[in-house]
Amino acid sequence: MSKVELYAAIRRDHRGGMKLREIERKYNVSWRTVRKAVDSVWPEPRKKLPPRATTLDPYKPIIDGILSADLDAPRKQRHTVTRIFHRLVEEHGADVSYQQVRRYIADQKPQILVESGKAPLEAFVPQTHHPGMEAEVDFGDVTVRLDGKLVTCYLFSFRLSYSGKAVHRVFASCGQEAFFEGHVHALQTLGGVPRSKVRYDNLKAAVAQVLGLSRARVETDRWIAFKSHFAIESFYCRPGIEGAHEKGGVEGQIGYFRRNHFTPVPEVESLAELNELVEQWDRHDGRRRIGSRARTIDEYFEDERPLLMPLPEERFETGRVFTPRVDRYSQITVRTNRYSVPVRLIGKRVRVMLHASHLVIYDKNVEVARHEGLIAKSSCRLDLDHYLEALVRKPGAFPGATALEQARSAGKFTPVHDAWWTAAVRAHGDAEGTWALIEVLLLGRHIAHEHLVTGLATALRAGALTADAVALEARKAAQTEDEPTADIPTPRAAAGPGSATVTFLHEWKLHHLPPDTRPLPSVTPYDQLLRRRRASGGDRQEGEAQ
């Protein structure tokens, strides 16, 4: 029985006429307790015991003095908890623990700030958001295991203030390209643009300069053009932590999304695979309720969707253009990272369209290369195909080529390639065998990778170590896939039981020719010409004899 219930029972018995001494015996309490229950409904609160003395007590005034002095010290030269602890031990010989000092400072520092008047209490005014009018945007960092490596990526979030409907996208960076592509994806997913303001913090992708303590900003030119294209009205929060509450909806949304969907750390092969998961999580979150709301997010969004402004019909180019020059290693540098291009472009300037997750390289409006964007700085991504023309002239550089190692790591240069190469070198020598392999790799520009690997495997089992044999077997694999019932001529058997077979080129060509229904040629007319010639020759000889 709680003390409140005890008091209620005593008062009930007292009102029923029971004497105080009988109540004492019934509930086994003292007369003081009975008297207090009769006089008051509520028990007296328990008195707090005075705090026990600790070894830190003599040094608390010293800590208070340090914290007060820090109020006027430069921001980057104020005491940390560790520095205060070391000063107490070294200068005052204090026998205290670090945890004692940390707990006391955590309780005392806010009080000192309030007493000094430098941390005034701030009142927050509840706000009402109308459907289709406002939204909030922010980035948050997330950690993912990408292709076996633990990397930090950036989660873009666009959240409608009325319904709470949010669209997310993960990028390798939070640069301007990711900022724009995140907006485009979110607006297309939502099907419209908010009619009033969209709240932002002071991201470098949008803000070139913050003008003092006002909300005036110098915006970047591309951001101004992007806003004009989609008719977005931007609203910038106060700089620093003081302005975080002005877009608290998206701040809390990112935290919720990270805790519920990125815990434990997701393991994916690429960002594209991760973003497919993010879209599924967005659809799932639409069925939840926020706080004590009566309806789900999607139900509120159904009311909000028709009130959004329609999207423009024209497309906005979110990529950024660079014009680097190709160096002697057939590489270009884009934002500290290097990417390969075909060797024929060495010394020329190319046009690069940089997107958030990939970049496309053009030579006179013709696409010559496409690479997935690199996450780490000062890295390089090389395509082995770009160096094949140079390797034809320098086959000795092939075994140690960086592009070859990256092709192996990416799975494009398979163990089948290595085995065929080893056999070709053993049969033809280093240079000739490597040349044959390079010719096979050049076939990859016209034959699908999986068909080429199939052709290599078949040619290797048959001992056919020429590029022509690989090309023929690869085309046969492609034709078999396209026409599974096609009549392929029976290949010649190779030596050895269980070994693979190949079709010779002339047999394959003859098989694909249409049937010849013409009669066989005859030399009879030529024989008649020969008889006439002999007859005319005999007459001429008789005439000469006469």
C-alpha positions as CSV (number, residue, x, y, z in Angstrom):
1,M,0.0,0.0,0.0
2,S,1.4,3.4,-1.0
3,K,1.5,6.3,1.5
4,V,-1.3,8.1,-0.4
5,E,-3.5,5.0,-0.2
6,L,-2.7,4.7,3.5
7,Y,-3.8,8.2,4.1
8,A,-7.0,7.7,2.2
9,A,-7.8,4.6,4.2
10,I,-7.2,6.3,7.6
11,R,-9.3,9.3,6.6
12,R,-12.1,6.9,5.5
13,D,-12.1,5.1,8.8
14,H,-11.9,8.3,10.7
15,R,-15.0,9.6,8.9
16,G,-16.7,6.4,9.7
17,G,-16.4,7.0,13.4
18,M,-13.3,4.9,14.3
19,K,-11.2,6.2,17.1
20,L,-7.6,7.3,16.5
21,R,-6.1,4.6,18.7
22,E,-8.1,1.9,16.9
23,I,-6.8,3.2,13.6
24,E,-3.2,3.1,14.9
25,R,-3.6,-0.6,15.9
26,K,-5.4,-1.5,12.6
27,Y,-2.7,-0.1,10.3
28,N,0.2,-0.5,12.7
29,V,1.3,3.1,12.5
30,S,2.2,5.8,15.0
31,W,-0.3,8.5,16.3
32,R,1.8,11.1,14.4
33,T,1.0,9.4,11.1
34,V,-2.7,9.1,11.9
35,R,-2.8,12.8,12.9
36,K,-1.1,13.9,9.6
37,A,-3.5,11.8,7.6
38,V,-6.5,13.3,9.3
39,D,-5.2,16.8,8.8
40,S,-4.0,16.5,5.1
41,V,-4.8,14.4,2.0
42,W,-1.2,14.4,0.8
43,P,1.7,13.0,2.7
44,E,4.5,15.4,3.5
45,P,7.3,15.1,0.9
46,R,10.4,13.3,2.1
47,K,13.1,15.6,3.2
48,K,16.2,15.4,1.2
49,L,19.3,14.4,3.0
50,P,22.1,16.9,3.0
51,P,24.7,16.1,0.4
52,R,27.7,14.1,1.6
53,A,31.0,15.7,1.6
54,T,33.4,14.6,-1.2
55,T,37.1,15.1,-1.8
56,L,36.2,17.6,-4.5
57,D,34.4,20.1,-2.2
58,P,37.6,22.1,-1.3
59,Y,38.3,22.6,-5.0
60,K,34.8,23.6,-6.2
61,P,35.5,27.4,-5.7
62,I,38.7,27.0,-7.8
63,I,36.7,25.3,-10.6
64,D,34.0,28.0,-10.5
65,G,36.7,30.7,-10.8
66,I,38.2,29.0,-13.9
67,L,34.8,28.7,-15.5
68,S,34.0,32.3,-14.8
69,A,37.3,33.5,-16.2
70,D,36.7,31.5,-19.4
71,L,33.7,33.6,-20.2
72,D,36.0,36.4,-21.3
73,A,38.8,34.2,-22.8
74,P,39.2,33.5,-26.5
75,R,36.9,30.8,-27.7
76,K,39.7,28.4,-28.8
77,Q,41.7,29.0,-25.6
78,R,39.1,28.0,-23.0
79,H,39.6,25.2,-20.5
80,T,38.5,21.8,-21.3
81,V,37.5,19.3,-18.5
82,T,40.8,17.5,-19.0
83,R,42.8,20.7,-18.6
84,I,40.9,21.7,-15.4
85,F,41.5,18.2,-14.0
86,H,45.3,18.4,-14.7
87,R,45.5,21.9,-13.1
88,L,43.8,20.7,-10.0
89,V,46.2,17.8,-9.7
90,E,49.4,19.6,-10.7
91,E,48.9,23.0,-9.1
92,H,46.7,22.2,-6.1
93,G,47.7,18.6,-5.3
94,A,44.0,17.5,-5.5
95,D,43.3,13.8,-5.0
96,V,40.2,13.6,-7.1
97,S,39.0,11.5,-10.1
98,Y,38.3,12.8,-13.6
99,Q,34.7,11.6,-13.4
100,Q,34.1,13.8,-10.3
101,V,35.4,16.9,-12.1
102,R,33.5,16.1,-15.3
103,R,30.1,15.6,-13.5
104,Y,30.6,18.8,-11.5
105,I,31.5,20.9,-14.5
106,A,28.5,19.5,-16.5
107,D,26.1,20.7,-13.7
108,Q,27.8,24.0,-12.9
109,K,28.8,25.4,-16.3
110,P,25.3,26.1,-17.5
111,Q,24.4,27.8,-14.2
112,I,27.4,30.1,-14.4
113,L,26.5,31.0,-18.0
114,V,22.9,31.9,-16.9
115,E,24.1,33.9,-13.9
116,S,26.5,35.9,-16.1
117,G,23.7,36.8,-18.5
118,K,25.6,35.4,-21.5
119,A,23.2,32.5,-22.0
120,P,19.7,34.0,-21.8
121,L,16.8,31.5,-21.8
122,E,15.1,31.4,-25.2
123,A,11.4,30.9,-25.7
124,F,10.2,28.7,-28.5
125,V,6.9,29.6,-30.2
126,P,4.8,26.7,-31.7
127,Q,4.2,26.9,-35.4
128,T,1.4,25.8,-37.7
129,H,2.3,24.6,-41.2
130,H,-0.2,24.7,-44.0
131,P,-0.4,22.0,-46.7
132,G,1.8,22.4,-49.8
133,M,3.5,25.5,-48.5
134,E,6.8,24.8,-46.7
135,A,9.6,22.3,-46.7
136,E,13.1,21.7,-45.1
137,V,16.3,20.5,-46.6
138,D,19.5,19.2,-45.0
139,F,22.4,16.8,-45.3
140,G,23.5,14.2,-42.7
141,D,26.5,12.0,-42.7
142,V,26.1,8.2,-42.6
143,T,28.5,5.3,-42.5
144,V,28.1,2.4,-44.9
145,R,30.2,-0.7,-45.8
146,L,30.6,0.0,-49.6
147,D,32.1,-2.9,-51.6
148,G,33.7,-4.2,-48.4
149,K,35.1,-0.9,-47.2
150,L,33.7,1.3,-44.4
151,V,33.2,4.8,-45.9
152,T,31.3,7.9,-44.9
153,C,28.6,9.1,-47.2
154,Y,26.0,11.9,-47.1
155,L,22.2,11.5,-46.7
156,F,20.2,14.2,-48.5
157,S,16.7,14.8,-47.0
158,F,13.9,16.9,-48.3
159,R,10.9,17.0,-45.9
160,L,7.5,18.6,-46.3
161,S,6.6,20.5,-43.2
162,Y,2.8,19.8,-43.1
163,S,2.7,16.0,-43.8
164,G,6.2,15.1,-42.7
165,K,6.7,13.3,-46.1
166,A,10.4,13.0,-46.6
167,V,12.5,11.8,-49.6
168,H,16.1,10.7,-49.0
169,R,19.1,10.1,-51.3
170,V,22.7,9.0,-50.4
171,F,25.6,10.6,-52.2
172,A,29.4,10.2,-52.0
173,S,29.8,13.9,-51.2
174,C,27.6,16.9,-50.2
175,G,28.8,19.1,-53.1
176,Q,26.7,21.2,-55.3
177,E,26.0,18.4,-57.8
178,A,24.6,16.1,-55.0
179,F,22.6,19.1,-53.6
180,F,21.0,19.7,-57.0
181,E,20.4,16.0,-57.9
182,G,18.9,15.4,-54.4
183,H,16.4,18.3,-55.1
184,V,15.5,17.0,-58.5
185,H,14.9,13.4,-57.2
186,A,12.9,14.7,-54.3
187,L,10.7,17.0,-56.3
188,Q,10.0,14.4,-59.0
189,T,9.1,11.9,-56.3
190,L,6.8,14.3,-54.5
191,G,5.3,15.5,-57.8
192,G,5.6,19.2,-57.1
193,V,7.3,22.2,-55.5
194,P,6.3,23.9,-52.2
195,R,4.5,27.2,-52.8
196,S,6.2,29.1,-50.0
197,K,9.7,28.9,-48.5
198,V,12.1,26.0,-48.2
199,R,14.3,26.2,-45.2
200,Y,18.1,25.7,-45.5
201,D,21.2,26.1,-43.4
202,N,24.2,27.8,-44.8
203,L,25.5,25.1,-47.1
204,K,28.4,26.1,-49.4
205,A,26.5,24.6,-52.3
206,A,24.0,27.4,-52.0
207,V,25.5,30.2,-50.0
208,A,28.7,32.0,-51.1
209,Q,28.8,34.4,-48.1
210,V,26.8,35.0,-44.9
211,L,26.2,38.8,-44.4
212,G,26.6,39.3,-40.6
213,L,23.9,38.3,-38.2
214,S,21.0,39.1,-40.7
215,R,19.4,36.5,-42.9
216,A,20.8,38.1,-46.0
217,R,23.0,35.8,-48.1
218,V,25.2,36.0,-51.2
219,E,24.0,33.0,-53.2
220,T,26.0,31.1,-55.8
221,D,25.1,31.8,-59.4
222,R,24.1,28.1,-60.2
223,W,21.9,28.0,-57.1
224,I,20.1,31.2,-58.2
225,A,19.5,29.7,-61.6
226,F,18.3,26.4,-60.1
227,K,15.9,28.2,-57.8
228,S,14.6,30.2,-60.6
229,H,14.0,27.1,-62.7
230,F,11.9,25.4,-60.1
231,A,10.4,28.5,-58.5
232,I,11.9,27.7,-55.1
233,E,11.8,30.5,-52.4
234,S,14.7,29.9,-50.0
235,F,14.8,30.8,-46.3
236,Y,18.2,30.6,-44.5
237,C,18.4,29.7,-40.8
238,R,20.7,31.4,-38.4
239,P,24.4,30.3,-38.6
240,G,25.6,27.7,-36.1
241,I,23.8,25.6,-33.6
242,E,21.5,28.5,-32.7
243,G,19.6,28.1,-36.0
244,A,19.3,24.3,-35.9
245,H,15.8,24.5,-34.3
246,E,14.5,26.6,-37.2
247,K,14.5,23.4,-39.3
248,G,14.0,21.0,-36.5
249,G,11.7,18.7,-38.5
250,V,14.4,17.7,-41.0
251,E,17.1,17.5,-38.3
252,G,14.9,15.0,-36.4
253,Q,14.0,13.2,-39.6
254,I,17.6,12.5,-40.4
255,G,18.3,11.2,-36.9
256,Y,15.3,8.9,-37.1
257,F,16.2,7.6,-40.5
258,R,19.8,7.0,-39.5
259,R,18.9,5.2,-36.3
260,N,16.2,3.0,-37.8
261,H,17.6,2.2,-41.3
262,F,21.4,2.6,-41.0
263,T,21.7,0.6,-37.8
264,P,23.3,-1.9,-38.2
265,V,25.6,-0.5,-40.8
266,P,24.3,-1.6,-44.3
267,E,26.6,-3.6,-46.6
268,V,26.1,-2.9,-50.3
269,E,28.1,-3.2,-53.5
270,S,27.3,0.3,-54.8
271,L,25.5,3.5,-54.0
272,A,22.9,2.6,-56.6
273,E,22.0,-0.5,-54.7
274,L,21.9,1.5,-51.4
275,N,19.6,4.1,-52.9
276,E,17.2,1.4,-54.0
277,L,17.0,0.3,-50.4
278,V,16.5,4.0,-49.4
279,E,13.5,4.3,-51.7
280,Q,12.0,1.2,-50.1
281,W,12.6,2.6,-46.6
282,D,10.9,5.9,-47.7
283,R,7.8,4.0,-48.8
284,H,7.8,2.1,-45.5
285,D,8.1,5.3,-43.4
286,G,5.1,6.8,-45.2
287,R,2.9,4.3,-43.3
288,R,3.9,5.5,-39.8
289,R,2.4,8.2,-37.6
290,I,4.4,11.1,-36.2
291,G,3.9,11.6,-32.5
292,S,0.2,11.7,-31.5
293,R,-1.1,12.5,-35.0
294,A,-4.4,10.9,-36.0
295,R,-3.3,9.8,-39.5
296,T,-0.2,8.4,-41.2
297,I,2.3,10.5,-43.2
298,D,1.0,9.2,-46.5
299,E,-2.6,10.1,-45.6
300,Y,-1.6,13.7,-44.8
301,F,0.5,13.7,-48.0
302,E,-2.6,12.8,-50.1
303,D,-4.1,16.1,-48.9
304,E,-0.9,18.0,-49.6
305,R,0.0,16.6,-53.0
306,P,-2.6,18.5,-55.1
307,L,-1.6,21.8,-53.5
308,L,2.0,21.7,-54.6
309,M,3.1,23.8,-57.6
310,P,3.6,21.7,-60.8
311,L,7.2,20.9,-62.0
312,P,8.6,22.7,-65.0
313,E,8.7,20.7,-68.2
314,E,12.2,21.7,-69.1
315,R,15.1,19.7,-67.7
316,F,17.8,21.4,-65.6
317,E,21.4,20.2,-66.1
318,T,22.6,19.4,-62.6
319,G,26.1,18.4,-63.7
320,R,29.1,20.8,-63.6
321,V,31.3,21.3,-66.6
322,F,35.2,21.1,-66.5
323,T,37.6,21.3,-69.4
324,P,40.9,19.6,-68.2
325,R,43.8,18.7,-70.5
326,V,44.8,15.1,-70.9
327,D,48.3,14.4,-69.5
328,R,50.9,12.0,-70.9
329,Y,49.5,9.2,-68.7
330,S,46.2,9.5,-70.6
331,Q,44.5,10.9,-67.5
332,I,42.5,13.9,-66.4
333,T,42.3,15.5,-63.0
334,V,38.8,16.4,-61.6
335,R,38.7,17.7,-58.0
336,T,41.9,16.0,-56.9
337,N,41.0,12.7,-58.5
338,R,42.3,11.2,-61.7
339,Y,40.4,9.4,-64.4
340,S,41.6,7.7,-67.6
341,V,40.6,8.5,-71.2
342,P,41.6,6.9,-74.5
343,V,45.3,7.4,-75.3
344,R,44.5,9.1,-78.6
345,L,43.4,12.2,-76.6
346,I,46.7,12.8,-74.9
347,G,47.5,16.5,-75.0
348,K,44.0,17.6,-75.9
349,R,41.4,19.3,-73.8
350,V,38.2,17.4,-73.2
351,R,34.9,18.4,-71.7
352,V,33.8,16.7,-68.5
353,M,30.3,16.7,-67.1
354,L,30.6,15.9,-63.4
355,H,27.5,14.5,-61.7
356,A,27.1,13.5,-58.0
357,S,27.8,9.8,-58.6
358,H,29.5,9.7,-62.0
359,L,31.2,11.8,-64.7
360,V,31.0,11.7,-68.5
361,I,33.9,12.8,-70.7
362,Y,33.3,14.3,-74.2
363,D,35.6,15.0,-77.1
364,K,33.8,17.4,-79.5
365,N,30.4,16.4,-78.2
366,V,31.2,12.7,-78.6
367,E,31.2,10.7,-75.4
368,V,34.6,9.0,-75.0
369,A,34.6,7.7,-71.4
370,R,32.3,7.3,-68.4
371,H,33.5,6.7,-64.9
372,E,31.9,6.1,-61.5
373,G,32.8,8.9,-59.1
374,L,35.6,8.3,-56.5
375,I,34.8,8.8,-52.8
376,A,38.4,9.1,-51.5
377,K,40.5,12.1,-52.4
378,S,43.7,11.8,-54.5
379,S,42.6,8.5,-56.0
380,C,42.6,7.3,-59.6
381,R,40.2,5.2,-61.7
382,L,41.7,3.7,-64.9
383,D,40.0,1.7,-67.6
384,L,42.2,-0.9,-69.2
385,D,40.4,-0.5,-72.6
386,H,41.7,3.1,-72.8
387,Y,45.4,1.9,-72.9
388,L,45.1,-1.0,-75.4
389,E,46.4,1.0,-78.4
390,A,49.5,2.0,-76.4
391,L,50.0,-1.5,-75.1
392,V,50.0,-2.9,-78.6
393,R,53.2,-0.9,-79.1
394,K,54.5,-1.6,-75.6
395,P,53.5,-5.2,-74.6
396,G,56.1,-5.3,-71.9
397,A,54.2,-2.7,-69.9
398,F,51.1,-4.8,-69.8
399,P,51.9,-7.1,-66.8
400,G,52.6,-4.2,-64.4
401,A,49.9,-1.8,-65.6
402,T,47.8,-0.1,-62.9
403,A,44.8,-0.3,-65.2
404,L,45.3,-4.1,-65.3
405,E,45.3,-4.4,-61.5
406,Q,42.1,-2.3,-61.3
407,A,40.5,-4.4,-64.0
408,R,41.3,-7.5,-61.9
409,S,39.9,-5.9,-58.7
410,A,36.7,-4.9,-60.6
411,G,36.2,-8.4,-62.0
412,K,36.6,-7.3,-65.6
413,F,39.9,-9.2,-66.1
414,T,38.9,-12.6,-64.9
415,P,41.0,-15.7,-64.0
416,V,39.9,-17.1,-67.4
417,H,41.8,-14.2,-69.0
418,D,44.9,-14.9,-66.9
419,A,44.8,-18.6,-67.7
420,W,44.4,-18.0,-71.5
421,W,47.2,-15.4,-71.3
422,T,49.6,-17.8,-69.6
423,A,48.9,-20.5,-72.1
424,A,49.4,-18.0,-75.0
425,V,52.7,-16.9,-73.6
426,R,53.9,-20.4,-73.1
427,A,52.9,-21.3,-76.7
428,H,54.0,-18.1,-78.6
429,G,56.5,-16.3,-76.3
430,D,56.0,-13.2,-74.1
431,A,55.5,-10.6,-76.7
432,E,53.4,-12.6,-79.1
433,G,51.3,-14.1,-76.4
434,T,50.6,-10.7,-74.9
435,W,49.8,-9.2,-78.3
436,A,47.3,-12.1,-78.8
437,L,45.7,-11.2,-75.4
438,I,45.5,-7.5,-76.3
439,E,43.8,-8.4,-79.6
440,V,41.2,-10.4,-77.5
441,L,40.7,-7.4,-75.2
442,L,40.1,-5.2,-78.2
443,L,37.3,-7.6,-79.2
444,G,35.5,-6.4,-76.0
445,R,34.6,-3.2,-77.8
446,H,32.2,-5.2,-80.1
447,I,31.4,-8.4,-78.1
448,A,29.7,-8.6,-74.7
449,H,31.9,-9.3,-71.8
450,E,30.2,-12.6,-70.8
451,H,30.3,-13.9,-74.3
452,L,34.0,-13.0,-74.6
453,V,34.8,-14.9,-71.4
454,T,32.9,-17.9,-72.7
455,G,34.9,-17.8,-75.9
456,L,38.1,-17.6,-73.9
457,A,37.2,-20.6,-71.8
458,T,36.2,-22.7,-74.9
459,A,39.3,-21.7,-76.8
460,L,41.5,-22.4,-73.8
461,R,40.1,-25.9,-73.3
462,A,40.6,-26.6,-77.0
463,G,44.1,-25.2,-77.1
464,A,43.2,-22.6,-79.7
465,L,45.4,-19.7,-78.6
466,T,44.6,-17.1,-81.2
467,A,42.3,-14.1,-81.1
468,D,40.4,-15.3,-84.2
469,A,39.4,-18.5,-82.4
470,V,38.2,-16.6,-79.3
471,A,36.2,-14.2,-81.5
472,L,34.5,-17.0,-83.3
473,E,33.6,-18.9,-80.1
474,A,32.4,-15.7,-78.5
475,R,30.1,-15.0,-81.5
476,K,28.9,-18.6,-81.4
477,A,28.0,-18.1,-77.7
478,A,26.1,-14.9,-78.5
479,Q,24.3,-16.5,-81.4
480,T,23.4,-19.5,-79.2
481,E,21.9,-17.2,-76.6
482,D,19.9,-15.3,-79.3
483,E,18.9,-18.4,-81.3
484,P,18.9,-21.4,-79.0
485,T,17.6,-23.7,-81.8
486,A,20.0,-22.6,-84.5
487,D,21.7,-25.4,-86.4
488,I,25.4,-25.1,-85.6
489,P,27.7,-27.4,-87.6
490,T,29.3,-30.3,-85.6
491,P,32.8,-29.1,-84.7
492,R,35.9,-31.1,-85.3
493,A,36.9,-33.2,-82.3
494,A,40.0,-32.1,-80.5
495,A,42.6,-34.5,-79.2
496,G,42.0,-36.0,-75.8
497,P,38.9,-37.2,-74.1
498,G,36.6,-34.6,-72.5
499,S,38.4,-31.7,-74.2
500,A,36.6,-28.7,-75.7
501,T,36.2,-28.3,-79.5
502,V,36.3,-25.3,-81.8
503,T,34.9,-24.7,-85.3
504,F,37.3,-23.6,-87.9
505,L,36.6,-20.3,-89.6
506,H,36.1,-21.6,-93.2
507,E,33.6,-24.2,-91.9
508,W,31.7,-21.5,-90.0
509,K,31.6,-19.2,-93.1
510,L,30.4,-22.1,-95.4
511,H,27.7,-23.0,-92.9
512,H,26.2,-19.5,-92.9
513,L,26.2,-19.2,-96.8
514,P,22.7,-19.7,-98.5
515,P,22.3,-23.1,-100.4
516,D,23.7,-22.9,-104.0
517,T,21.2,-24.3,-106.4
518,R,23.0,-23.3,-109.6
519,P,24.2,-26.2,-111.9
520,L,27.8,-27.1,-111.9
521,P,30.0,-25.2,-114.4
522,S,30.8,-26.9,-117.7
523,V,33.8,-26.4,-120.0
524,T,32.1,-27.8,-123.1
525,P,31.8,-24.4,-124.9
526,Y,35.5,-23.9,-124.3
527,D,36.2,-27.3,-125.9
528,Q,34.3,-26.2,-129.0
529,L,36.4,-23.0,-129.3
530,L,39.5,-25.2,-129.1
531,R,38.3,-27.4,-131.9
532,R,37.5,-24.5,-134.2
533,R,41.0,-23.0,-133.4
534,R,42.7,-26.3,-134.3
535,A,40.6,-26.6,-137.6
536,S,41.4,-23.1,-138.6
537,G,45.1,-23.7,-137.9
538,G,45.2,-26.8,-140.2
539,D,43.6,-24.9,-143.1
540,R,46.2,-22.2,-142.8
541,Q,49.1,-24.7,-142.9
542,E,47.7,-26.3,-146.2
543,G,47.5,-22.9,-147.9
544,E,51.1,-22.1,-147.0
545,A,52.3,-25.5,-148.4
546,Q,50.6,-24.9,-151.7
